């Protein structure tokens, strides 16, 4: 509480308690990634770069998530 924050711990892997927000974010990221041509995510390094991009703020912008 020193920083003025509050942590609410929920059970692992419990989507209903995690909230719809995280599910929506995962769906946005996965859909963006699935639309990429296979040639852009074929090698391991390409795959890792595209996964990072799918989870970045450029894809999951505040406006899009809200």
N, C-alpha and C positions, 0 to 999 in steps of 0.2 A: 503494500500500500504506500510505500515511500514515494513512488513515482506517480501515484494517483491512478493506478491501473487495477483491474480486477481480473483474475483468471478463473474461468469456470471450466472445470474438468468434466468431460463426458466420457462414457465408455467407448473403447476403441471399436471402430467399424460399425457404429450405430448411426446410420444416415438420418433417421428421424431426429435424433438429438443434435447432430452436427448442423442441421439446418439445411434449407433449400439452397442457400447461397453457394455453398461449396459444391453441391451437385450441379448447379447451373454453370459454375466456373469450369468444372471438369468437362461438362458437355460442350461448352464453347471451344475449349482447347482441343478436345478430341475431334470435333467436327472440322476445325480448321486443319488439323494435321491430316485427317483422312482425305481431304480435298487436294492435298499436294500430289503432284505426279510421282510415281514410283521412282523415276530417275532423280528426283530431288532428295530422296531419303533412302537411297539404295545402300550406300556404304555406312559403316558404323559411325564414322565421324559426321557424315551428313545427317544421319538419324539423330545423333546426340544434339547436334546444332539445332535441328528443327524441333525437337522436343523442348529444348530450352526456349526457343522462340515461341512455341505454342503456349508456354507458361509465362511469357514475359508480359510486361505492361503494355506493349504495343498491341497485343492480341486481347489481353484481359484489361482493357482500360477501365477506369473508374466509371465512366458514363455507360459503357457496355454492360458492366457487371450490375450496376444499379438498375 
